[in-house]
Each structure stands twice: as structure tokens, then as C-alpha cells.
Amino acid sequence: MCDAGQGKTPEAVCPETSRSSSSITLVAVTDPPKKALPLQFERKGDVDVLPVVAQDHVTGEIRMLAWATPEAVRATLESGHATFYSRSRAELWEKGKTSGNALEVLSVLVDCDADALVYLVAPRGPTCHTGAPSCFFRRLTDAGEIEEPAGASTLLARLDAVLLARRAADAEKSYAKSLYDGGAAKIGEKLREEADELARAVAEESADRVVSEAADVLFHVMVALRSRDVGVEDVLRELSRRAGTGGHDEKKLRKPKGVV
């Protein structure tokens, strides 16, 4: 509040008072219109939607399927968190906002008709509301019946599951079981043997032989990992972490052996 003071008119001390009778025009400020997304949405009820598949960017596992409106897609692009549209609640929802099991979106793929998307994601915890890592944990049998669990969906994950089962087996004997029973010494010996055979194939043999020997090395590496309670997925995520870092730089960042 202005105080006019002795001998002074209000207009002299408070100039805004003298302008109070002037007309003031209020101009609404609005955001510029957003460019339309180059996608083909389908009208369902009173909203435009398209299907979105969320896929683990490291393992290739399909985590979930949901619908997205243009607003949901924009929210995903702006926040980096998978956002969808709930048709039952008629609202946007960000995956993991309440549960903490978020999907960090690293890239968005568009199909050939631009009417479906794939979110390449880094999952933070299980994706399915049941607590399963993926919503697709059941399969449709040849008889047309739903069966669960479906088992791992990717080749490496299926092989890893078999090796884990072989290690835990008591009565069943297999080549992998014999390696586990032989311990680190036997597993290490086979690793060195297979690595040497691969090295010789690279230097002297056909491409088919290189592929065959490389498969042998990979198998034995996975056996060695499981002998230490480590899964191949852990190695894939480590490779993902190193992506974009030069080999020399990455080695400099490693801790010396024996340092935890």
C-alpha cells in the first residue's frame, strides 16, 4: 500500500494510482501447437491409440504390450519413461510410477506402417503385475490350450535355464553336470582348451569351423558363469554398460585385481 505523505498527492507518490483508470488489455499466452506425430493411430471410442510393445534392449525379451495415445507417446519421448493409455481408466499412466518397476525407454522403433511401436527399455524390476519379469510367461500349445510357465523366450536365456537345471540335478548325469562336479579346475581346463581351438580356427580354418568353435567357447563360458551363480544376462548388461566406451578407456577404468 502506498502512503501519499504530507503535501503530496497520491498520484505523485503512487504513479500506478494515476493509471488505475486506464484500460488494461490481458493477452492469453499459449504454447505453440505441437507438430503432429507421423504415426497412424486407430480411433477406439473417443481416443486415438496404437499398440506398443516393450522389449528389453539387452536380452530381447518382450516385457509387455499396452496402448498409447499421441499424448502418451509424447510423454514417453519427453520423460524417457514408458507411458501408456489405460482404456479402462481413460487416463495416461506411467509404468512404475507407483510400484517402482519402471521401464526406462532408450529408443522407440516404428513399424513399416507406422501403426505400432516398440519401446526398447531398461527394466527396473519385474514388469508384470503378477511379479513375473515379463507379462508373457504363458504359451499357447499346439492343442490350443494355455500352458504355464512358458519358459525363457530367448535362445541364451533358454540355454542358461538348462545349465542351471543341470547344475541342480542329482540323479541325472550329463556333460554339463560332469563339468560342475569337476569344479573350477575342470571347467577352467575346458575353457582354455576350447579357446585355443577357436584361436586356431580363426587363424587356419573355414568360417564354418570358426562358428562351431565359437559356439563351443560360448557354451563353456556359460557353464563357468553358472558355476559361480552368474547368469549370461549379467554379462550382456555389462556389455551394454560398456557400449560407447573405447576399449583402452574401459580397461583404464577397471579396478586392479583383488580390489573390491
VOBA-1610 file (N, C-alpha, C; in pm, whole numbers, padded with zeros to 5 digits, always signed):
BEGIN
Met+00084-00119+00000Met+00000+00000+00000Met+00087+00123+00000Cys+00053+00226-00085Cys+00131+00348-00093Cys+00085+00447+00013Asp+00180+00525+00064Asp+00149+00632+00159Asp+00180+00762+00089Ala+00076+00847+00067Ala+00096+00969-00010Ala+00190+01065+00058Gly+00194+01067+00192Gly+00284+01159+00261Gly+00227+01300+00264Gln+00285+01385+00351Gln+00236+01520+00370Gln+00263+01606+00248Gly+00157+01674+00202Gly+00170+01769+00091Gly+00185+01705-00043Lys+00170+01575-00050Lys+00187+01510-00178Lys+00058+01440-00216Thr+00027+01452-00340Thr-00093+01384-00390Thr-00063+01236-00409Pro-00167+01155-00401Pro-00143+01011-00424Pro-00080+00984-00559Glu-00120+01069-00658Glu-00066+01045-00792Glu+00084+01066-00797Ala+00136+01159-00713Ala+00279+01189-00718Ala+00360+01077-00657Val+00305+01014-00552Val+00382+00910-00484Val+00358+00773-00546Cys+00235+00749-00586Cys+00200+00618-00642Cys+00154+00636-00786Pro+00245+00635-00880Pro+00207+00658-01020Pro+00103+00558-01068Glu+00105+00437-01010Glu+00009+00338-01059Glu-00133+00379-01027Thr-00147+00466-00922Thr-00281+00511-00888Thr-00340+00595-00999Ser-00251+00676-01060Ser-00298+00762-01167Ser-00334+00685-01291Arg-00284+00559-01299Arg-00313+00480-01418Arg-00426+00380-01395Ser-00478+00382-01273Ser-00577+00280-01240Ser-00701+00289-01325Ser-00728+00408-01373Ser-00847+00422-01454Ser-00824+00389-01601Ser-00696+00364-01636Ser-00665+00331-01775Ser-00709+00188-01804Ser-00745+00163-01925Ser-00786+00028-01962Ser-00664-00060-01983Ile-00670-00183-01932Ile-00559-00279-01944Ile-00610-00399-02023Thr-00535-00436-02125Thr-00573-00550-02209Thr-00492-00671-02170Leu-00558-00778-02129Leu-00491-00903-02093Leu-00481-00992-02215Val-00359-01038-02242Val-00336-01124-02358Val-00302-01264-02309Ala-00378-01362-02348Ala-00352-01501-02308Ala-00231-01553-02385Val-00137-01613-02309Val-00017-01671-02369Val-00037-01823-02377Thr-00032-01876-02494Thr-00049-02021-02513Thr+00075-02080-02577Asp+00097-02209-02549Asp+00209-02279-02610Asp+00184-02297-02758Pro+00289-02289-02838Pro+00271-02311-02981Pro+00221-02452-03006Pro+00138-02471-03106Pro+00085-02606-03133Pro+00197-02704-03164Lys+00182-02827-03110Lys+00285-02928-03132Lys+00265-02995-03268Lys+00376-03025-03329Lys+00372-03090-03459Lys+00311-03229-03444Ala+00224-03265-03533Ala+00158-03395-03527Ala+00261-03507-03544Leu+00245-03613-03466Leu+00334-03727-03477Leu+00308-03800-03608Pro+00412-03843-03677Pro+00395-03912-03806Pro+00357-04058-03788Leu+00252-04082-03709Leu+00210-04217-03676Leu+00062-04237-03713Gln+00025-04362-03736Gln-00112-04394-03773Gln-00186-04450-03651Phe-00262-04366-03584Phe-00340-04409-03469Phe-00477-04458-03514Glu-00533-04551-03437Glu-00666-04604-03467Glu-00767-04548-03368Arg-00879-04505-03417Arg-00982-04450-03331Arg-01055-04562-03257Lys-01052-04558-03126Lys-01125-04655-03043Lys-01206-04575-02942Gly-01336-04574-02962Gly-01421-04492-02877Gly-01398-04346-02908Asp-01354-04271-02807Asp-01328-04128-02828Asp-01181-04094-02821Val-01091-04195-02835Val-00948-04170-02830Val-00878-04237-02948Asp-00761-04183-02983Asp-00677-04241-03087Asp-00563-04317-03019Val-00546-04443-03054Val-00445-04526-02989Val-00371-04611-03091Leu-00256-04661-03047Leu-00183-04763-03123Leu-00117-04856-03022Pro-00087-04981-03063Pro-00024-05076-02970Pro+00125-05050-02955Val+00175-05072-02834Val+00317-05054-02804Val+00370-05179-02735Val+00477-05234-02788Val+00546-05348-02727Val+00669-05295-02654Ala+00686-05337-02529Ala+00807-05302-02455Ala+00902-05421-02457Gln+01023-05399-02507Gln+01121-05507-02524Gln+01251-05471-02452Asp+01305-05564-02376Asp+01432-05543-02307Asp+01541-05519-02411His+01608-05406-02403His+01706-05370-02506His+01831-05456-02498Val+01853-05526-02388Val+01973-05608-02372Val+01945-05753-02411Thr+01842-05812-02353Thr+01816-05955-02375Thr+01724-05983-02493Gly+01646-05884-02535Gly+01549-05905-02642Gly+01416-05960-02592Glu+01404-05981-02461Glu+01280-06035-02404Glu+01166-05935-02418Ile+01049-05983-02458Ile+00929-05900-02463Ile+00876-05886-02321Arg+00861-05763-02274Arg+00817-05742-02135Arg+00666-05719-02123Met+00606-05645-02215Met+00463-05618-02203Met+00409-05558-02332Leu+00276-05551-02341Leu+00207-05487-02452Leu+00100-05396-02393Ala+00089-05275-02447Ala-00012-05181-02398Ala-00048-05085-02510Trp-00146-04997-02482Trp-00190-04898-02578Trp-00130-04761-02544Ala-00115-04679-02647Ala-00065-04543-02625Ala-00140-04446-02715Thr-00172-04331-02660Thr-00230-04221-02737Thr-00117-04130-02782Pro-00144-04032-02867Pro-00038-03937-02903Pro+00022-03870-02780Glu-00062-03838-02680Glu-00013-03774-02559Glu+00079-03867-02480Ala+00046-03997-02479Ala+00129-04094-02408Ala+00265-04109-02477Val+00264-04111-02609Val+00390-04121-02683Val+00476-03998-02657Arg+00415-03880-02659Arg+00490-03757-02634Arg+00547-03758-02493Ala+00468-03803-02396Ala+00516-03809-02257Ala+00635-03902-02245Thr+00630-04013-02320Thr+00742-04108-02320Thr+00868-04044-02377Leu+00853-03976-02488Leu+00968-03912-02553Leu+01028-03803-02465Glu+00943-03730-02395Glu+00990-03619-02313Glu+01051-03663-02181Ser+00995-03769-02121Ser+01041-03812-01989Ser+01142-03925-01992Gly+01140-04004-02100Gly+01227-04122-02105Gly+01172-04239-02026His+01048-04227-01977His+00982-04336-01904His+00860-04383-01982Ala+00844-04514-01992Ala+00735-04571-02070Ala+00600-04524-02015Thr+00524-04459-02100Thr+00393-04407-02062Thr+00289-04461-02160Phe+00176-04505-02106Phe+00073-04567-02187Phe-00062-04502-02159Tyr-00166-04556-02224Tyr-00302-04507-02201Tyr-00387-04622-02151Ser-00453-04601-02038Ser-00543-04701-01983Ser-00683-04678-02037Arg-00732-04773-02115Arg-00867-04759-02171Arg-00974-04779-02063Ser-00944-04859-01960Ser-01043-04882-01855Ser-01057-04760-01764Arg-00944-04690-01740Arg-00948-04571-01654Arg-00956-04441-01734Ala-00939-04453-01864Ala-00943-04335-01952Ala-00843-04229-01908Glu-00717-04271-01887Glu-00613-04177-01845Glu-00475-04230-01882Leu-00378-04138-01886Leu-00240-04179-01909Leu-00186-04244-01782Trp-00093-04339-01799Trp-00026-04395-01682Trp+00119-04425-01716Glu+00206-04387-01625Glu+00350-04411-01640Glu+00386-04541-01569Lys+00442-04635-01642Lys+00476-04764-01585Lys+00575-04746-01470Gly+00539-04803-01353Gly+00628-04798-01238Gly+00615-04674-01152Lys+00524-04585-01186Lys+00509-04461-01108Lys+00475-04491-00963Thr+00392-04592-00940Thr+00355-04628-00805Thr+00430-04751-00754Ser+00454-04849-00842Ser+00519-04973-00799Ser+00671-04962-00792Gly+00727-04869-00868Gly+00873-04858-00876Gly+00933-04945-00985Asn+00852-05032-01045Asn+00901-05121-01152Asn+00890-05051-01287Ala+00974-04952-01305Ala+00966-04866-01423Ala+01032-04929-01544Leu+01002-04870-01658Leu+01067-04907-01784Leu+01131-04782-01841Glu+01263-04777-01834Glu+01336-04664-01893Glu+01347-04687-02044Val+01300-04592-02121Val+01296-04608-02267Val+01424-04550-02328Leu+01498-04636-02397Leu+01622-04593-02460Leu+01601-04555-02606Ser+01503-04617-02669Ser+01476-04589-02810Ser+01335-04634-02843Val+01278-04573-02946Val+01143-04609-02991Val+01150-04650-03138Leu+01108-04772-03166Leu+01106-04823-03303Leu+00965-04810-03360Val+00957-04780-03490Val+00829-04763-03558Val+00817-04871-03665Asp+00702-04937-03671Asp+00687-05044-03771Asp+00665-04985-03910Cys+00665-05073-04012Cys+00663-05029-04151Cys+00539-04950-04188Asp+00427-04974-04121Asp+00304-04900-04148Asp+00283-04783-04053Ala+00377-04764-03961Ala+00371-04656-03862Ala+00247-04665-03774Asp+00195-04788-03755Asp+00076-04802-03671Asp+00102-04888-03547Ala+00229-04909-03515Ala+00267-04981-03393Ala+00409-04940-03356Leu+00440-04947-03226Leu+00571-04906-03178Leu+00634-05014-03092Val+00766-05009-03083Val+00840-05091-02989Val+00923-04996-02903Tyr+00902-05003-02773Tyr+00987-04930-02679Tyr+01102-05022-02640Leu+01224-04985-02673Leu+01340-05059-02626Leu+01372-05007-02486Val+01363-05095-02387Val+01363-05048-02248Val+01471-05114-02163Ala+01501-05044-02054Ala+01583-05099-01946Ala+01489-05119-01828Pro+01448-05243-01800Pro+01350-05267-01693Pro+01412-05244-01555Arg+01334-05188-01467Arg+01372-05170-01327Arg+01281-05257-01243Gly+01315-05384-01228Gly+01230-05476-01155Gly+01138-05553-01247Pro+01052-05638-01190Pro+00958-05717-01271Pro+00858-05625-01340Thr+00814-05665-01458Thr+00722-05581-01536Thr+00576-05620-01514Cys+00548-05749-01501Cys+00410-05794-01489Cys+00354-05765-01350His+00224-05736-01343His+00160-05710-01214His+00158-05834-01126Thr+00181-05953-01186Thr+00185-06076-01108Thr+00318-06094-01035Gly+00416-06011-01071Gly+00550-06024-01015Gly+00646-06096-01108Ala+00597-06144-01222Ala+00683-06210-01320Ala+00764-06104-01395Pro+00884-06140-01440Pro+00965-06043-01514Pro+00895-05991-01638Ser+00825-06080-01709Ser+00754-06045-01831Ser+00607-06082-01818Cys+00521-06007-01885Cys+00379-06042-01888Cys+00354-06167-01972Phe+00451-06203-02056Phe+00435-06318-02145Phe+00504-06441-02087Phe+00447-06494-01979Phe+00505-06611-01914Phe+00423-06737-01937Arg+00324-06729-02028Arg+00245-06846-02066Arg+00256-06867-02217Arg+00224-06987-02261Arg+00230-07012-02405Arg+00107-07089-02449Leu+00075-07077-02577Leu-00038-07149-02636Leu+00015-07277-02698Thr-00033-07391-02652Thr+00014-07520-02700Thr-00044-07550-02838Asp+00009-07655-02902Asp-00042-07697-03032Asp-00189-07739-03024Ala-00231-07779-02904Ala-00370-07820-02884Ala-00462-07701-02860Gly-00403-07581-02860Gly-00485-07463-02841Gly-00516-07432-02696Glu-00434-07485-02604Glu-00454-07461-02462Glu-00342-07373-02407Ile-00376-07297-02302Ile-00277-07210-02240Ile-00200-07290-02135Glu-00068-07283-02143Glu+00018-07358-02054Glu+00116-07263-01987Glu+00143-07286-01859Glu+00244-07205-01791Glu+00325-07293-01698Pro+00450-07256-01669Pro+00517-07141-01730Pro+00565-07171-01871Ala+00582-07067-01949Ala+00625-07086-02088Ala+00774-07109-02098Gly+00851-07072-01996Gly+00995-07084-02004Gly+01055-06959-02067Ala+01185-06955-02073Ala+01255-06839-02128Ala+01221-06821-02275Ser+01218-06695-02318Ser+01175-06667-02455Ser+01290-06646-02553Thr+01412-06627-02504Thr+01526-06605-02594Thr+01620-06725-02586Leu+01699-06745-02690Leu+01786-06862-02700Leu+01884-06870-02584Leu+01956-06762-02556Leu+02056-06765-02449Leu+01990-06788-02314Ala+01873-06728-02294Ala+01803-06748-02167Ala+01758-06893-02151Arg+01715-06956-02261Arg+01674-07097-02255Arg+01792-07187-02223Leu+01906-07161-02288Leu+02026-07241-02261Leu+02072-07220-02117Asp+02066-07098-02070Asp+02106-07068-01932Asp+02017-07143-01833Ala+01887-07150-01864Ala+01794-07221-01776Ala+01827-07370-01773Val+01864-07428-01888Val+01901-07569-01894Val+02026-07594-01810Leu+02127-07507-01823Leu+02251-07523-01748Leu+02227-07511-01598Leu+02137-07422-01561Leu+02103-07406-01419Leu+02037-07533-01367Ala+01948-07591-01449Ala+01881-07715-01409Ala+01980-07831-01401Arg+02075-07837-01494Arg+02175-07943-01493Arg+02261-07934-01365Arg+02293-07815-01326Arg+02375-07798-01206Arg+02301-07846-01081Ala+02172-07822-01077Ala+02093-07856-00959Ala+02051-08004-00957Ala+02064-08073-01072Ala+02018-08212-01080Ala+02105-08303-00994Asp+02043-08404-00937Asp+02117-08501-00855Asp+02139-08632-00931Ala+02028-08693-00974Ala+02039-08824-01038Ala+02083-08814-01183Glu+02036-08710-01252Glu+02064-08702-01396Glu+02210-08667-01420Lys+02274-08742-01506Lys+02413-08714-01542Lys+02417-08661-01685Ser+02494-08559-01707Ser+02509-08500-01840Ser+02650-08444-01848Tyr+02687-08401-01968Tyr+02820-08342-01985Tyr+02835-08219-01897Ala+02733-08133-01897Ala+02741-08012-01814Ala+02753-08049-01666Lys+02677-08152-01622Lys+02683-08194-01483Lys+02821-08244-01447Ser+02886-08314-01540Ser+03021-08364-01513Ser+03120-08249-01496Leu+03099-08141-01570Leu+03185-08023-01554Leu+03162-07958-01418Tyr+03036-07946-01380Tyr+03007-07888-01248Tyr+03068-07972-01137Asp+03055-08103-01150Asp+03110-08192-01048Asp+03263-08183-01043Gly+03326-08153-01156Gly+03472-08140-01160Gly+03524-08011-01099Gly+03434-07917-01078Gly+03473-07792-01012Gly+03547-07695-01103Ala+03599-07591-01041Ala+03664-07483-01115Ala+03783-07530-01196Ala+03856-07628-01147Ala+03975-07677-01218Ala+03936-07739-01352Lys+03836-07826-01350Lys+03795-07892-01475Lys+03731-07794-01571Ile+03649-07705-01519Ile+03583-07606-01604Ile+03688-07513-01667Gly+03785-07471-01588Gly+03891-07385-01640Gly+03974-07453-01747Glu+04001-07582-01726Glu+04078-07659-01825Glu+04004-07664-01958Lys+03872-07690-01954Lys+03793-07696-02077Lys+03784-07559-02144Leu+03776-07455-02065Leu+03771-07320-02123Leu+03897-07290-02201Arg+04011-07322-02142Arg+04138-07296-02211Arg+04150-07381-02337Glu+04105-07507-02329Glu+04111-07597-02445Glu+04024-07544-02559Glu+03901-07506-02527Glu+03809-07459-02630Glu+03853-07324-02687Ala+03908-07238-02603Ala+03956-07108-02651Ala+04074-07126-02747Asp+04159-07222-02717Asp+04274-07250-02806Asp+04226-07303-02940Glu+04124-07390-02938Glu+04070-07444-03064Glu+04006-07333-03148Leu+03940-07239-03082Leu+03883-07126-03155Leu+03992-07039-03216Ala+04097-07015-03141Ala+04208-06933-03191Ala+04270-06995-03315Arg+04287-07128-03313Arg+04346-07196-03429Arg+04250-07194-03548Ala+04120-07205-03521Ala+04022-07200-03629Ala+04021-07062-03695Val+04031-06957-03613Val+04035-06821-03667Val+04156-06804-03759Ala+04267-06864-03722Ala+04391-06846-03798Ala+04399-06934-03922Glu+04338-07054-03917Glu+04368-07151-04022Glu+04247-07218-04088Glu+04130-07211-04027Glu+04020-07294-04076Glu+03907-07212-04138Ser+03805-07283-04184Ser+03694-07220-04255Ser+03606-07139-04160Ala+03520-07055-04218Ala+03428-06975-04139Ala+03331-07065-04061Asp+03290-07177-04122Asp+03201-07270-04052Asp+03267-07326-03927Arg+03396-07356-03938Arg+03468-07408-03822Arg+03482-07300-03714Val+03501-07178-03756Val+03509-07068-03659Val+03378-07057-03582Val+03267-07066-03655Val+03136-07058-03590Val+03118-07173-03492Ser+03154-07294-03532Ser+03139-07411-03447Ser+03223-07400-03320Glu+03349-07359-03337Glu+03437-07347-03220Glu+03392-07232-03130Ala+03341-07126-03189Ala+03293-07013-03108Ala+03173-07057-03025Ala+03085-07141-03082Ala+02971-07192-03008Ala+03018-07277-02889Asp+03123-07357-02910Asp+03179-07437-02801Asp+03230-07347-02689Val+03299-07241-02727Val+03353-07148-02626Val+03239-07083-02548Leu+03138-07037-02620Leu+03026-06971-02554Leu+02956-07066-02457Phe+02936-07190-02499Phe+02872-07288-02411Phe+02952-07304-02282His+03082-07321-02295His+03164-07343-02176His+03177-07217-02090Val+03172-07103-02153Val+03170-06978-02076Val+03043-06972-01991Met+02930-07012-02049Met+02804-07009-01975Met+02805-07112-01862Val+02868-07227-01884Val+02884-07325-01776Val+02966-07264-01663Ala+03075-07198-01699Ala+03161-07136-01598Ala+03086-07028-01520Leu+03006-06949-01591Leu+02929-06845-01524Leu+02833-06906-01422Arg+02760-07009-01465Arg+02663-07071-01375Arg+02730-07139-01255Ser+02854-07183-01274Ser+02926-07244-01162Ser+02953-07141-01052Arg+02948-07013-01090Arg+02968-06905-00994Arg+02837-06830-00966Asp+02724-06892-00997Asp+02592-06832-00974Asp+02575-06700-01049Val+02632-06693-01167Val+02618-06575-01253Val+02548-06619-01381Gly+02453-06539-01427Gly+02382-06570-01550Gly+02439-06495-01669Val+02414-06544-01788Val+02464-06478-01908Val+02404-06339-01922Glu+02284-06318-01868Glu+02221-06185-01873Glu+02307-06080-01803Asp+02376-06121-01696Asp+02463-06026-01626Asp+02577-05980-01716Val+02627-06071-01797Val+02735-06035-01890Val+02682-05943-01999Leu+02562-05973-02050Leu+02503-05888-02154Leu+02483-05745-02101Arg+02439-05733-01977Arg+02418-05599-01921Arg+02550-05526-01898Glu+02654-05601-01867Glu+02786-05539-01854Glu+02835-05489-01990Leu+02812-05567-02095Leu+02848-05522-02229Leu+02768-05397-02266Ser+02642-05394-02228Ser+02559-05276-02255Ser+02614-05155-02182Arg+02659-05177-02058Arg+02715-05065-01980Arg+02840-05007-02047Arg+02916-05095-02110Arg+03040-05050-02173Arg+03018-04988-02311Ala+02900-05003-02366Ala+02873-04953-02502Ala+02906-04805-02510Gly+02978-04767-02614Gly+03014-04627-02633Gly+03145-04589-02568Thr+03206-04683-02493Thr+03335-04657-02429Thr+03444-04731-02505Gly+03549-04662-02543Gly+03658-04725-02616Gly+03725-04833-02534Gly+03780-04934-02601Gly+03842-05046-02531Gly+03954-05003-02438His+04043-04914-02484His+04154-04868-02400His+04102-04791-02279Asp+04001-04707-02303Asp+03945-04628-02192Asp+03877-04719-02090Glu+03807-04821-02139Glu+03736-04911-02048Glu+03835-04986-01959Lys+03946-05029-02016Lys+04046-05101-01937Lys+04106-05012-01829Lys+04124-04884-01859Lys+04180-04792-01760Lys+04086-04774-01641Leu+03954-04791-01667Leu+03856-04770-01562Leu+03839-04893-01472Arg+03893-05007-01514Arg+03878-05128-01435Arg+03960-05120-01307Lys+03907-05181-01200Lys+03980-05187-01075Lys+04088-05294-01085Pro+04203-05273-01019Pro+04308-05378-01020Pro+04255-05506-00959Lys+04314-05619-00999Lys+04270-05746-00945Lys+04289-05748-00794Gly+04190-05804-00725Gly+04196-05811-00581Gly+04132-05693-00511Val+04100-05587-00587Val+04036-05470-00529Val+03885-05482-00548Val+03812-05472-00440Val+03667-05486-00446Val+03601-05350-00460
//
